[in-house]
Amino acid sequence: MLLLRRLRLRLPCRPNSTASSIPPSPWSTRPVPKHSSASLGRMSTSSSAAAAVVAEGSAARRFWIAASSREAAFAAYTPFLLSLAAGALRLDSFRQYIAQDAHFLHAFARAYEMAEECADDDDDKATITALRKAILRELNLHASVLQEWGVDPTKEIPPSPATTKYTDFLLATATGKVDGGKASDKMVTPFEKTKIAAYTVGAMTPCMRLYAYLGKELTSFLKQDENHPYKKWIETYASSGFEDNALQIEELLDKLSVSLTGEELEIIGKLYQQAMRLEVEFFSAQLVDQHIVTPLSRYCDTKYNLLIFCDFDLTCTVVDSSAVLAEIAILSYQKSSQGGADSSLDRTKSANLRHLWNMLSNQYTEDYEKCIASLLPPEEARSLDYDQLYKGLEVLSEFEKLANSRVVDSGVLRGMNLDDIRKAGELLILQDGCKSFFQKIDKTRDNLNLDVHILSYCWCADLIRSAFLSVGCLGGLNIHSNEFAFEGSISTGHINRQMESPLDKVEKFKSIKSGTDSTAPLLSVYIGDSVGDLICLLEADIGIVVGSSTSLRRVGKQFGVSFVPLFPGLVEKQKQIAKEESSIFNARSGILYTVSSWSEIQAFILGIFFSVGSKHSINITSVLNMWRHPWVAGATGVSVAAVVRVSRRSYDAGWRETSGVARCGRGGRRSVPRRGAA
């Protein structure tokens, strides 16, 4: 149980209640500071600066933000780019890439010509001409690089299927074939020509922005190796000249988009996203015939049995499940009282129940701060001090169990209907990319040598099961959590306590590992977000931290834990593989890897995968649909429309968009610690 999340999460009022009836939560008035990106080697920095140049409200900027939060990570984590960043990419692979890129650039130049023919404005024509000349210079660079290596640039290497797919898309768009339609035999008006030019530029812009973005991010690896074999390639795309070209085409896209309708802008957005995906497929299709660290499922293959462990509350979800359960309990009492039934809940009015909940919250907050302060060593350890950390978490574990007992003894969890709990689970919103990750595992697990376990303090495992079942990815998941005790289908207020503390989690973690029947060695990954996950994160061969919990970093740092962005960390691992070092991932290394989104986790573990719809449309639509759900409307069971407001408020306030990377701001919002997370 992440009790502070549960106790101090501000409970929402009912649909007809007023905000003034709810006591303020301990953290509700605290400001939300901005945080730097947690991973990809601070991969948001360069694109953030570029985006700032593009005017506010820019169509190009909106398209980049919508598409890049997934695709930028998927591109960076491809075997080709990760090996290139490490300077370990074999020359034959790079030669093949250059040849494929040459095919693409010829089509790119041709698309510019076609866009120039459609452009109605002389300035637009001049801009397109300048951009086309830059592409021709890039082609000449490719030829010179190949000549330096003794490769005949005129020798034809046929385009790969991924290259052909991308070039066909570009040229089809430039002829007006959009969404599989046919090109017009005759373009009657200058406006129609301008629209085709806008569509074409919209399909070309992602390539320029993505390459500028990647070039800037990879420059940090040049500083580590002055003799980096791909220095010239990286510097080309990191140059101010290439950035200027990227900004130039973005400004052109904005200008061409001004006169378009909302429907036409939506078409450009789809073209932009499709082009981004084709870019990722292009990078992913590059032949890398060597040992690689990504995707991890390929690294393991038949060599290892991969075990994936994951926390649930605020690692997978947007809102903590305890707030939902508490609200159901309160609304259950209200329903019982309003129905005139002889209540056996042994509770007072719902307002008093909320007051009791807030009292528990305040007590937990105060005691938690004292507990954390008491377990921290006076001086920061220079390396991982695992034994002392374990002793410190023993103190925290006892504290958590006592806090759980207070909640149970208070009676606030009595009277909930199991059907209401399950329906609430169906409405829980998973974090961006989390659903896609588990859905891919569910669909492809027969081809993957892995097992997945959810380890959670959640009071009621039925809520977890319903959350994953509702998005079609419960199959193959092993849920390890607490269970409510029920009389019939009504909760008694007691919890069958199976996982209450950090030590409970690590014992289950070890038990699962030791009980796994596998002829191959095990490789374990743990994904978590809080101090409660810290010991499991360290026990795993690969510990991945989601979000930006300041408490986790504070405690970890004091006991000698290092937090390293995942992408640079994997670049170092790729260097180790290239040197044929036997073991590159080890438990208790003292290093935890941080990510800015679940897309990074999926790109690292599973590789590329695209689902229908953008992350924004999926989440916001699901929130809106919750209001239209018959259960929310009160057709059956308890009306917990409050779940919607909790989830929506947490989504809006807790996540920030910076350069297309969705980042959790929980560390800022929850500046008073909760169960190990700030």
Summary of the structure (lengths in Angstrom):
residues: 678
radius of gyration: 27.0
end to end distance: 15.5
largest distance: 89.7
contacts: 2412
relative contact order: 0.16
helix: 58%
strand: 10%
